[in-house]
Amino acid sequence: MNRREAFKNTALLLGVTLSGSTLTALMQSCQKQSRVDWQPKFFTPEQAAVVSEICETILPKTETPGAKDLKVDIFVDLMINETLGEADQKHVREGYEKFVATCDEMFGKSFTKLSEEERKEVLTRVEKESNTFNPSVWGSPLGEQAPVDFYRRVKQFTLVGYYTSEYIGKNVLVYDPIPGEQKGCIPLSDVGNAWSL
């Protein structure tokens, strides 16, 4: 069994519900990757540049690192290449072409050349036009899932990559490698930030 088959077999829902340790290992391998010699596995270098800017627009640098700072774009490329089947990958490629056409229709230029406000306008429109994931119960989707659009896949893997990164897990989310006592009835205001694993 190769690594791609192993990822697919571990996936419970839509190719992304992998174990926490698997996601952490994937994200750590991306963070060790040097940008200078990085070669995208799924996208062409030109497409990967667009995906990088989409990731950064979704999660820009503020007081915390942005998506590109944490190499989430590399993670997105790896996840699409390693966890999606051929039909889904084909749908992502076709969706990329539609995304490029939308940028051209709206502003007459590539997403990488758009201003911050123009980028937000494009993503807002694409968000409204793209399909969503079916609701699920305990990892089983309700109904038949239609193919998920390019933008929705990129956004999904961007959020997964960002929130499974070591930096965010330790510095933004509450991190406790050895949980302490269980306190069942406390006010929500006492809980604070969401917990990372």
PyMOL commands that place a pseudoatom at each C-alpha (Angstrom):
pseudoatom trace, name=CA, resn=MET, resi=1, chain=A, elem=C, hetatm=0, pos=[0.000, 0.000, 0.000]
pseudoatom trace, name=CA, resn=ASN, resi=2, chain=A, elem=C, hetatm=0, pos=[1.437, 3.385, -0.951]
pseudoatom trace, name=CA, resn=ARG, resi=3, chain=A, elem=C, hetatm=0, pos=[1.140, 6.575, 1.095]
pseudoatom trace, name=CA, resn=ARG, resi=4, chain=A, elem=C, hetatm=0, pos=[-1.713, 7.943, -1.011]
pseudoatom trace, name=CA, resn=GLU, resi=5, chain=A, elem=C, hetatm=0, pos=[-3.805, 4.797, -0.485]
pseudoatom trace, name=CA, resn=ALA, resi=6, chain=A, elem=C, hetatm=0, pos=[-3.056, 4.918, 3.233]
pseudoatom trace, name=CA, resn=PHE, resi=7, chain=A, elem=C, hetatm=0, pos=[-4.326, 8.526, 3.426]
pseudoatom trace, name=CA, resn=LYS, resi=8, chain=A, elem=C, hetatm=0, pos=[-7.474, 7.586, 1.525]
pseudoatom trace, name=CA, resn=ASN, resi=9, chain=A, elem=C, hetatm=0, pos=[-8.101, 4.584, 3.760]
pseudoatom trace, name=CA, resn=THR, resi=10, chain=A, elem=C, hetatm=0, pos=[-7.689, 6.678, 6.901]
pseudoatom trace, name=CA, resn=ALA, resi=11, chain=A, elem=C, hetatm=0, pos=[-10.026, 9.367, 5.638]
pseudoatom trace, name=CA, resn=LEU, resi=12, chain=A, elem=C, hetatm=0, pos=[-13.504, 9.026, 7.076]
pseudoatom trace, name=CA, resn=LEU, resi=13, chain=A, elem=C, hetatm=0, pos=[-15.206, 11.983, 5.476]
pseudoatom trace, name=CA, resn=LEU, resi=14, chain=A, elem=C, hetatm=0, pos=[-14.393, 13.897, 2.293]
pseudoatom trace, name=CA, resn=GLY, resi=15, chain=A, elem=C, hetatm=0, pos=[-10.714, 13.040, 2.476]
pseudoatom trace, name=CA, resn=VAL, resi=16, chain=A, elem=C, hetatm=0, pos=[-9.907, 15.308, 5.396]
pseudoatom trace, name=CA, resn=THR, resi=17, chain=A, elem=C, hetatm=0, pos=[-10.981, 13.692, 8.633]
pseudoatom trace, name=CA, resn=LEU, resi=18, chain=A, elem=C, hetatm=0, pos=[-7.596, 12.150, 9.269]
pseudoatom trace, name=CA, resn=SER, resi=19, chain=A, elem=C, hetatm=0, pos=[-6.239, 11.386, 12.684]
pseudoatom trace, name=CA, resn=GLY, resi=20, chain=A, elem=C, hetatm=0, pos=[-4.754, 14.306, 14.562]
pseudoatom trace, name=CA, resn=SER, resi=21, chain=A, elem=C, hetatm=0, pos=[-1.299, 12.742, 14.464]
pseudoatom trace, name=CA, resn=THR, resi=22, chain=A, elem=C, hetatm=0, pos=[-1.501, 12.245, 10.670]
pseudoatom trace, name=CA, resn=LEU, resi=23, chain=A, elem=C, hetatm=0, pos=[-2.518, 15.867, 10.094]
pseudoatom trace, name=CA, resn=THR, resi=24, chain=A, elem=C, hetatm=0, pos=[0.184, 17.083, 12.453]
pseudoatom trace, name=CA, resn=ALA, resi=25, chain=A, elem=C, hetatm=0, pos=[2.823, 15.012, 10.653]
pseudoatom trace, name=CA, resn=LEU, resi=26, chain=A, elem=C, hetatm=0, pos=[1.700, 16.333, 7.264]
pseudoatom trace, name=CA, resn=MET, resi=27, chain=A, elem=C, hetatm=0, pos=[1.686, 19.927, 8.467]
pseudoatom trace, name=CA, resn=GLN, resi=28, chain=A, elem=C, hetatm=0, pos=[5.114, 19.567, 10.085]
pseudoatom trace, name=CA, resn=SER, resi=29, chain=A, elem=C, hetatm=0, pos=[6.558, 18.147, 6.856]
pseudoatom trace, name=CA, resn=CYS, resi=30, chain=A, elem=C, hetatm=0, pos=[5.208, 21.195, 5.006]
pseudoatom trace, name=CA, resn=GLN, resi=31, chain=A, elem=C, hetatm=0, pos=[6.657, 23.611, 7.548]
pseudoatom trace, name=CA, resn=LYS, resi=32, chain=A, elem=C, hetatm=0, pos=[10.106, 22.031, 7.143]
pseudoatom trace, name=CA, resn=GLN, resi=33, chain=A, elem=C, hetatm=0, pos=[9.899, 22.484, 3.354]
pseudoatom trace, name=CA, resn=SER, resi=34, chain=A, elem=C, hetatm=0, pos=[12.053, 25.326, 2.026]
pseudoatom trace, name=CA, resn=ARG, resi=35, chain=A, elem=C, hetatm=0, pos=[10.095, 27.699, -0.224]
pseudoatom trace, name=CA, resn=VAL, resi=36, chain=A, elem=C, hetatm=0, pos=[13.156, 28.190, -2.435]
pseudoatom trace, name=CA, resn=ASP, resi=37, chain=A, elem=C, hetatm=0, pos=[13.222, 24.602, -3.710]
pseudoatom trace, name=CA, resn=TRP, resi=38, chain=A, elem=C, hetatm=0, pos=[9.528, 23.713, -3.218]
pseudoatom trace, name=CA, resn=GLN, resi=39, chain=A, elem=C, hetatm=0, pos=[7.909, 22.071, -6.242]
pseudoatom trace, name=CA, resn=PRO, resi=40, chain=A, elem=C, hetatm=0, pos=[4.112, 21.752, -6.052]
pseudoatom trace, name=CA, resn=LYS, resi=41, chain=A, elem=C, hetatm=0, pos=[2.850, 18.186, -6.313]
pseudoatom trace, name=CA, resn=PHE, resi=42, chain=A, elem=C, hetatm=0, pos=[-0.631, 18.885, -7.696]
pseudoatom trace, name=CA, resn=PHE, resi=43, chain=A, elem=C, hetatm=0, pos=[-0.672, 22.423, -9.060]
pseudoatom trace, name=CA, resn=THR, resi=44, chain=A, elem=C, hetatm=0, pos=[1.670, 23.981, -11.611]
pseudoatom trace, name=CA, resn=PRO, resi=45, chain=A, elem=C, hetatm=0, pos=[3.982, 26.660, -10.149]
pseudoatom trace, name=CA, resn=GLU, resi=46, chain=A, elem=C, hetatm=0, pos=[1.736, 29.394, -11.626]
pseudoatom trace, name=CA, resn=GLN, resi=47, chain=A, elem=C, hetatm=0, pos=[-1.397, 27.798, -10.152]
pseudoatom trace, name=CA, resn=ALA, resi=48, chain=A, elem=C, hetatm=0, pos=[0.360, 27.284, -6.809]
pseudoatom trace, name=CA, resn=ALA, resi=49, chain=A, elem=C, hetatm=0, pos=[1.140, 31.031, -6.697]
pseudoatom trace, name=CA, resn=VAL, resi=50, chain=A, elem=C, hetatm=0, pos=[-2.587, 31.753, -7.066]
pseudoatom trace, name=CA, resn=VAL, resi=51, chain=A, elem=C, hetatm=0, pos=[-3.460, 29.189, -4.376]
pseudoatom trace, name=CA, resn=SER, resi=52, chain=A, elem=C, hetatm=0, pos=[-0.868, 30.792, -2.049]
pseudoatom trace, name=CA, resn=GLU, resi=53, chain=A, elem=C, hetatm=0, pos=[-2.543, 34.168, -2.434]
pseudoatom trace, name=CA, resn=ILE, resi=54, chain=A, elem=C, hetatm=0, pos=[-6.012, 32.665, -1.902]
pseudoatom trace, name=CA, resn=CYS, resi=55, chain=A, elem=C, hetatm=0, pos=[-4.769, 31.056, 1.355]
pseudoatom trace, name=CA, resn=GLU, resi=56, chain=A, elem=C, hetatm=0, pos=[-3.231, 34.346, 2.483]
pseudoatom trace, name=CA, resn=THR, resi=57, chain=A, elem=C, hetatm=0, pos=[-6.424, 36.257, 1.663]
pseudoatom trace, name=CA, resn=ILE, resi=58, chain=A, elem=C, hetatm=0, pos=[-8.463, 33.780, 3.712]
pseudoatom trace, name=CA, resn=LEU, resi=59, chain=A, elem=C, hetatm=0, pos=[-6.020, 33.946, 6.660]
pseudoatom trace, name=CA, resn=PRO, resi=60, chain=A, elem=C, hetatm=0, pos=[-3.879, 37.104, 6.344]
pseudoatom trace, name=CA, resn=LYS, resi=61, chain=A, elem=C, hetatm=0, pos=[-1.037, 38.020, 8.635]
pseudoatom trace, name=CA, resn=THR, resi=62, chain=A, elem=C, hetatm=0, pos=[-2.195, 40.084, 11.610]
pseudoatom trace, name=CA, resn=GLU, resi=63, chain=A, elem=C, hetatm=0, pos=[-0.812, 39.831, 15.142]
pseudoatom trace, name=CA, resn=THR, resi=64, chain=A, elem=C, hetatm=0, pos=[-0.595, 36.112, 14.324]
pseudoatom trace, name=CA, resn=PRO, resi=65, chain=A, elem=C, hetatm=0, pos=[1.192, 34.615, 11.296]
pseudoatom trace, name=CA, resn=GLY, resi=66, chain=A, elem=C, hetatm=0, pos=[-0.713, 34.393, 8.029]
pseudoatom trace, name=CA, resn=ALA, resi=67, chain=A, elem=C, hetatm=0, pos=[-1.318, 31.264, 5.985]
pseudoatom trace, name=CA, resn=LYS, resi=68, chain=A, elem=C, hetatm=0, pos=[1.845, 31.730, 3.902]
pseudoatom trace, name=CA, resn=ASP, resi=69, chain=A, elem=C, hetatm=0, pos=[3.962, 32.285, 7.026]
pseudoatom trace, name=CA, resn=LEU, resi=70, chain=A, elem=C, hetatm=0, pos=[2.890, 28.835, 8.238]
pseudoatom trace, name=CA, resn=LYS, resi=71, chain=A, elem=C, hetatm=0, pos=[3.248, 27.291, 4.741]
pseudoatom trace, name=CA, resn=VAL, resi=72, chain=A, elem=C, hetatm=0, pos=[-0.420, 26.364, 4.650]
pseudoatom trace, name=CA, resn=ASP, resi=73, chain=A, elem=C, hetatm=0, pos=[-0.381, 26.721, 0.849]
pseudoatom trace, name=CA, resn=ILE, resi=74, chain=A, elem=C, hetatm=0, pos=[2.151, 23.872, 0.656]
pseudoatom trace, name=CA, resn=PHE, resi=75, chain=A, elem=C, hetatm=0, pos=[-0.154, 21.813, 2.894]
pseudoatom trace, name=CA, resn=VAL, resi=76, chain=A, elem=C, hetatm=0, pos=[-3.144, 22.550, 0.603]
pseudoatom trace, name=CA, resn=ASP, resi=77, chain=A, elem=C, hetatm=0, pos=[-1.222, 21.331, -2.454]
pseudoatom trace, name=CA, resn=LEU, resi=78, chain=A, elem=C, hetatm=0, pos=[-0.117, 18.175, -0.615]
pseudoatom trace, name=CA, resn=MET, resi=79, chain=A, elem=C, hetatm=0, pos=[-3.615, 17.381, 0.695]
pseudoatom trace, name=CA, resn=ILE, resi=80, chain=A, elem=C, hetatm=0, pos=[-5.265, 17.779, -2.713]
pseudoatom trace, name=CA, resn=ASN, resi=81, chain=A, elem=C, hetatm=0, pos=[-2.580, 15.596, -4.276]
pseudoatom trace, name=CA, resn=GLU, resi=82, chain=A, elem=C, hetatm=0, pos=[-2.543, 12.903, -1.587]
pseudoatom trace, name=CA, resn=THR, resi=83, chain=A, elem=C, hetatm=0, pos=[-6.107, 12.603, -0.295]
pseudoatom trace, name=CA, resn=LEU, resi=84, chain=A, elem=C, hetatm=0, pos=[-8.446, 13.263, -3.214]
pseudoatom trace, name=CA, resn=GLY, resi=85, chain=A, elem=C, hetatm=0, pos=[-9.404, 10.668, -5.799]
pseudoatom trace, name=CA, resn=GLU, resi=86, chain=A, elem=C, hetatm=0, pos=[-9.020, 11.223, -9.529]
pseudoatom trace, name=CA, resn=ALA, resi=87, chain=A, elem=C, hetatm=0, pos=[-12.604, 12.439, -10.017]
pseudoatom trace, name=CA, resn=ASP, resi=88, chain=A, elem=C, hetatm=0, pos=[-12.265, 15.027, -7.242]
pseudoatom trace, name=CA, resn=GLN, resi=89, chain=A, elem=C, hetatm=0, pos=[-8.857, 16.130, -8.530]
pseudoatom trace, name=CA, resn=LYS, resi=90, chain=A, elem=C, hetatm=0, pos=[-10.349, 16.574, -12.007]
pseudoatom trace, name=CA, resn=HIS, resi=91, chain=A, elem=C, hetatm=0, pos=[-13.132, 18.667, -10.489]
pseudoatom trace, name=CA, resn=VAL, resi=92, chain=A, elem=C, hetatm=0, pos=[-10.552, 20.809, -8.657]
pseudoatom trace, name=CA, resn=ARG, resi=93, chain=A, elem=C, hetatm=0, pos=[-8.626, 21.405, -11.911]
pseudoatom trace, name=CA, resn=GLU, resi=94, chain=A, elem=C, hetatm=0, pos=[-11.815, 22.390, -13.732]
pseudoatom trace, name=CA, resn=GLY, resi=95, chain=A, elem=C, hetatm=0, pos=[-12.788, 24.613, -10.800]
pseudoatom trace, name=CA, resn=TYR, resi=96, chain=A, elem=C, hetatm=0, pos=[-9.414, 26.342, -10.951]
pseudoatom trace, name=CA, resn=GLU, resi=97, chain=A, elem=C, hetatm=0, pos=[-10.085, 27.283, -14.584]
pseudoatom trace, name=CA, resn=LYS, resi=98, chain=A, elem=C, hetatm=0, pos=[-13.509, 28.675, -13.595]
pseudoatom trace, name=CA, resn=PHE, resi=99, chain=A, elem=C, hetatm=0, pos=[-11.853, 30.650, -10.782]
pseudoatom trace, name=CA, resn=VAL, resi=100, chain=A, elem=C, hetatm=0, pos=[-9.362, 32.173, -13.243]
pseudoatom trace, name=CA, resn=ALA, resi=101, chain=A, elem=C, hetatm=0, pos=[-12.247, 33.027, -15.595]
pseudoatom trace, name=CA, resn=THR, resi=102, chain=A, elem=C, hetatm=0, pos=[-14.121, 34.727, -12.744]
pseudoatom trace, name=CA, resn=CYS, resi=103, chain=A, elem=C, hetatm=0, pos=[-11.090, 36.912, -11.917]
pseudoatom trace, name=CA, resn=ASP, resi=104, chain=A, elem=C, hetatm=0, pos=[-10.735, 37.794, -15.593]
pseudoatom trace, name=CA, resn=GLU, resi=105, chain=A, elem=C, hetatm=0, pos=[-14.446, 38.568, -15.939]
pseudoatom trace, name=CA, resn=MET, resi=106, chain=A, elem=C, hetatm=0, pos=[-14.534, 40.763, -12.828]
pseudoatom trace, name=CA, resn=PHE, resi=107, chain=A, elem=C, hetatm=0, pos=[-11.230, 42.632, -13.107]
pseudoatom trace, name=CA, resn=GLY, resi=108, chain=A, elem=C, hetatm=0, pos=[-9.448, 41.526, -16.286]
pseudoatom trace, name=CA, resn=LYS, resi=109, chain=A, elem=C, hetatm=0, pos=[-6.360, 40.226, -14.495]
pseudoatom trace, name=CA, resn=SER, resi=110, chain=A, elem=C, hetatm=0, pos=[-4.951, 37.354, -12.465]
pseudoatom trace, name=CA, resn=PHE, resi=111, chain=A, elem=C, hetatm=0, pos=[-5.826, 36.928, -8.779]
pseudoatom trace, name=CA, resn=THR, resi=112, chain=A, elem=C, hetatm=0, pos=[-2.154, 37.534, -7.890]
pseudoatom trace, name=CA, resn=LYS, resi=113, chain=A, elem=C, hetatm=0, pos=[-2.337, 41.012, -9.449]
pseudoatom trace, name=CA, resn=LEU, resi=114, chain=A, elem=C, hetatm=0, pos=[-5.532, 42.088, -7.679]
pseudoatom trace, name=CA, resn=SER, resi=115, chain=A, elem=C, hetatm=0, pos=[-5.646, 44.514, -4.771]
pseudoatom trace, name=CA, resn=GLU, resi=116, chain=A, elem=C, hetatm=0, pos=[-6.691, 43.267, -1.349]
pseudoatom trace, name=CA, resn=GLU, resi=117, chain=A, elem=C, hetatm=0, pos=[-10.228, 44.644, -1.801]
pseudoatom trace, name=CA, resn=GLU, resi=118, chain=A, elem=C, hetatm=0, pos=[-10.557, 43.110, -5.277]
pseudoatom trace, name=CA, resn=ARG, resi=119, chain=A, elem=C, hetatm=0, pos=[-9.411, 39.751, -3.922]
pseudoatom trace, name=CA, resn=LYS, resi=120, chain=A, elem=C, hetatm=0, pos=[-12.059, 39.888, -1.215]
pseudoatom trace, name=CA, resn=GLU, resi=121, chain=A, elem=C, hetatm=0, pos=[-14.714, 40.691, -3.837]
pseudoatom trace, name=CA, resn=VAL, resi=122, chain=A, elem=C, hetatm=0, pos=[-13.679, 37.674, -5.932]
pseudoatom trace, name=CA, resn=LEU, resi=123, chain=A, elem=C, hetatm=0, pos=[-13.651, 35.319, -2.935]
pseudoatom trace, name=CA, resn=THR, resi=124, chain=A, elem=C, hetatm=0, pos=[-17.022, 36.628, -1.712]
pseudoatom trace, name=CA, resn=ARG, resi=125, chain=A, elem=C, hetatm=0, pos=[-18.580, 35.922, -5.110]
pseudoatom trace, name=CA, resn=VAL, resi=126, chain=A, elem=C, hetatm=0, pos=[-16.956, 32.496, -5.469]
pseudoatom trace, name=CA, resn=GLU, resi=127, chain=A, elem=C, hetatm=0, pos=[-18.013, 31.595, -1.906]
pseudoatom trace, name=CA, resn=LYS, resi=128, chain=A, elem=C, hetatm=0, pos=[-21.654, 32.336, -2.763]
pseudoatom trace, name=CA, resn=GLU, resi=129, chain=A, elem=C, hetatm=0, pos=[-21.492, 30.401, -6.045]
pseudoatom trace, name=CA, resn=SER, resi=130, chain=A, elem=C, hetatm=0, pos=[-19.645, 27.307, -4.778]
pseudoatom trace, name=CA, resn=ASN, resi=131, chain=A, elem=C, hetatm=0, pos=[-21.400, 24.277, -3.349]
pseudoatom trace, name=CA, resn=THR, resi=132, chain=A, elem=C, hetatm=0, pos=[-20.902, 23.200, 0.245]
pseudoatom trace, name=CA, resn=PHE, resi=133, chain=A, elem=C, hetatm=0, pos=[-20.274, 19.966, 2.104]
pseudoatom trace, name=CA, resn=ASN, resi=134, chain=A, elem=C, hetatm=0, pos=[-23.313, 17.957, 3.089]
pseudoatom trace, name=CA, resn=PRO, resi=135, chain=A, elem=C, hetatm=0, pos=[-24.023, 17.857, 6.805]
pseudoatom trace, name=CA, resn=SER, resi=136, chain=A, elem=C, hetatm=0, pos=[-22.809, 14.691, 8.468]
pseudoatom trace, name=CA, resn=VAL, resi=137, chain=A, elem=C, hetatm=0, pos=[-23.592, 12.600, 11.493]
pseudoatom trace, name=CA, resn=TRP, resi=138, chain=A, elem=C, hetatm=0, pos=[-20.590, 10.936, 13.161]
pseudoatom trace, name=CA, resn=GLY, resi=139, chain=A, elem=C, hetatm=0, pos=[-18.488, 11.106, 10.004]
pseudoatom trace, name=CA, resn=SER, resi=140, chain=A, elem=C, hetatm=0, pos=[-21.199, 9.844, 7.642]
pseudoatom trace, name=CA, resn=PRO, resi=141, chain=A, elem=C, hetatm=0, pos=[-22.460, 12.436, 5.147]
pseudoatom trace, name=CA, resn=LEU, resi=142, chain=A, elem=C, hetatm=0, pos=[-26.196, 12.864, 4.814]
pseudoatom trace, name=CA, resn=GLY, resi=143, chain=A, elem=C, hetatm=0, pos=[-27.258, 12.328, 1.210]
pseudoatom trace, name=CA, resn=GLU, resi=144, chain=A, elem=C, hetatm=0, pos=[-25.030, 12.080, -1.819]
pseudoatom trace, name=CA, resn=GLN, resi=145, chain=A, elem=C, hetatm=0, pos=[-22.218, 14.625, -1.836]
pseudoatom trace, name=CA, resn=ALA, resi=146, chain=A, elem=C, hetatm=0, pos=[-21.908, 16.633, -5.044]
pseudoatom trace, name=CA, resn=PRO, resi=147, chain=A, elem=C, hetatm=0, pos=[-18.317, 17.272, -6.184]
pseudoatom trace, name=CA, resn=VAL, resi=148, chain=A, elem=C, hetatm=0, pos=[-16.808, 20.039, -4.060]
pseudoatom trace, name=CA, resn=ASP, resi=149, chain=A, elem=C, hetatm=0, pos=[-15.611, 23.140, -5.921]
pseudoatom trace, name=CA, resn=PHE, resi=150, chain=A, elem=C, hetatm=0, pos=[-11.987, 24.288, -6.196]
pseudoatom trace, name=CA, resn=TYR, resi=151, chain=A, elem=C, hetatm=0, pos=[-12.421, 27.257, -3.866]
pseudoatom trace, name=CA, resn=ARG, resi=152, chain=A, elem=C, hetatm=0, pos=[-14.249, 25.241, -1.215]
pseudoatom trace, name=CA, resn=ARG, resi=153, chain=A, elem=C, hetatm=0, pos=[-11.469, 22.599, -1.242]
pseudoatom trace, name=CA, resn=VAL, resi=154, chain=A, elem=C, hetatm=0, pos=[-8.753, 25.236, -0.937]
pseudoatom trace, name=CA, resn=LYS, resi=155, chain=A, elem=C, hetatm=0, pos=[-10.595, 26.965, 1.899]
pseudoatom trace, name=CA, resn=GLN, resi=156, chain=A, elem=C, hetatm=0, pos=[-11.219, 23.655, 3.672]
pseudoatom trace, name=CA, resn=PHE, resi=157, chain=A, elem=C, hetatm=0, pos=[-7.571, 22.579, 3.559]
pseudoatom trace, name=CA, resn=THR, resi=158, chain=A, elem=C, hetatm=0, pos=[-6.393, 26.103, 4.426]
pseudoatom trace, name=CA, resn=LEU, resi=159, chain=A, elem=C, hetatm=0, pos=[-8.376, 26.067, 7.665]
pseudoatom trace, name=CA, resn=VAL, resi=160, chain=A, elem=C, hetatm=0, pos=[-7.366, 22.492, 8.504]
pseudoatom trace, name=CA, resn=GLY, resi=161, chain=A, elem=C, hetatm=0, pos=[-3.693, 23.255, 7.853]
pseudoatom trace, name=CA, resn=TYR, resi=162, chain=A, elem=C, hetatm=0, pos=[-3.712, 26.495, 9.795]
pseudoatom trace, name=CA, resn=TYR, resi=163, chain=A, elem=C, hetatm=0, pos=[-5.390, 25.118, 12.899]
pseudoatom trace, name=CA, resn=THR, resi=164, chain=A, elem=C, hetatm=0, pos=[-3.277, 21.947, 12.961]
pseudoatom trace, name=CA, resn=SER, resi=165, chain=A, elem=C, hetatm=0, pos=[-0.007, 23.882, 12.705]
pseudoatom trace, name=CA, resn=GLU, resi=166, chain=A, elem=C, hetatm=0, pos=[2.247, 23.731, 15.737]
pseudoatom trace, name=CA, resn=TYR, resi=167, chain=A, elem=C, hetatm=0, pos=[2.438, 27.517, 16.108]
pseudoatom trace, name=CA, resn=ILE, resi=168, chain=A, elem=C, hetatm=0, pos=[-1.333, 28.011, 16.216]
pseudoatom trace, name=CA, resn=GLY, resi=169, chain=A, elem=C, hetatm=0, pos=[-1.814, 24.962, 18.446]
pseudoatom trace, name=CA, resn=LYS, resi=170, chain=A, elem=C, hetatm=0, pos=[0.658, 26.212, 21.026]
pseudoatom trace, name=CA, resn=ASN, resi=171, chain=A, elem=C, hetatm=0, pos=[0.362, 30.002, 20.792]
pseudoatom trace, name=CA, resn=VAL, resi=172, chain=A, elem=C, hetatm=0, pos=[-3.203, 30.810, 19.774]
pseudoatom trace, name=CA, resn=LEU, resi=173, chain=A, elem=C, hetatm=0, pos=[-5.329, 27.891, 20.927]
pseudoatom trace, name=CA, resn=VAL, resi=174, chain=A, elem=C, hetatm=0, pos=[-5.100, 26.674, 24.512]
pseudoatom trace, name=CA, resn=TYR, resi=175, chain=A, elem=C, hetatm=0, pos=[-2.567, 23.852, 24.595]
pseudoatom trace, name=CA, resn=ASP, resi=176, chain=A, elem=C, hetatm=0, pos=[-2.272, 21.359, 27.431]
pseudoatom trace, name=CA, resn=PRO, resi=177, chain=A, elem=C, hetatm=0, pos=[-0.387, 18.169, 26.513]
pseudoatom trace, name=CA, resn=ILE, resi=178, chain=A, elem=C, hetatm=0, pos=[-1.442, 16.542, 29.791]
pseudoatom trace, name=CA, resn=PRO, resi=179, chain=A, elem=C, hetatm=0, pos=[-5.008, 17.574, 30.677]
pseudoatom trace, name=CA, resn=GLY, resi=180, chain=A, elem=C, hetatm=0, pos=[-5.674, 18.226, 34.326]
pseudoatom trace, name=CA, resn=GLU, resi=181, chain=A, elem=C, hetatm=0, pos=[-8.849, 17.779, 36.333]
pseudoatom trace, name=CA, resn=GLN, resi=182, chain=A, elem=C, hetatm=0, pos=[-12.289, 17.672, 34.735]
pseudoatom trace, name=CA, resn=LYS, resi=183, chain=A, elem=C, hetatm=0, pos=[-14.574, 20.560, 35.670]
pseudoatom trace, name=CA, resn=GLY, resi=184, chain=A, elem=C, hetatm=0, pos=[-18.069, 19.782, 34.428]
pseudoatom trace, name=CA, resn=CYS, resi=185, chain=A, elem=C, hetatm=0, pos=[-20.165, 22.786, 35.419]
pseudoatom trace, name=CA, resn=ILE, resi=186, chain=A, elem=C, hetatm=0, pos=[-18.332, 26.035, 34.876]
pseudoatom trace, name=CA, resn=PRO, resi=187, chain=A, elem=C, hetatm=0, pos=[-19.500, 29.179, 33.052]
pseudoatom trace, name=CA, resn=LEU, resi=188, chain=A, elem=C, hetatm=0, pos=[-18.493, 29.363, 29.382]
pseudoatom trace, name=CA, resn=SER, resi=189, chain=A, elem=C, hetatm=0, pos=[-16.774, 32.701, 30.068]
pseudoatom trace, name=CA, resn=ASP, resi=190, chain=A, elem=C, hetatm=0, pos=[-14.300, 30.836, 32.325]
pseudoatom trace, name=CA, resn=VAL, resi=191, chain=A, elem=C, hetatm=0, pos=[-13.311, 28.458, 29.510]
pseudoatom trace, name=CA, resn=GLY, resi=192, chain=A, elem=C, hetatm=0, pos=[-11.478, 31.029, 27.357]
pseudoatom trace, name=CA, resn=ASN, resi=193, chain=A, elem=C, hetatm=0, pos=[-10.015, 30.035, 23.984]
pseudoatom trace, name=CA, resn=ALA, resi=194, chain=A, elem=C, hetatm=0, pos=[-10.895, 26.846, 22.150]
pseudoatom trace, name=CA, resn=TRP, resi=195, chain=A, elem=C, hetatm=0, pos=[-8.606, 23.908, 22.838]
pseudoatom trace, name=CA, resn=SER, resi=196, chain=A, elem=C, hetatm=0, pos=[-6.131, 22.347, 20.437]
pseudoatom trace, name=CA, resn=LEU, resi=197, chain=A, elem=C, hetatm=0, pos=[-5.046, 18.746, 20.762]
for i in range(1, 197): cmd.bond("trace and resi %d" % i, "trace and resi %d" % (i + 1))
show_as sticks, trace
zoom trace
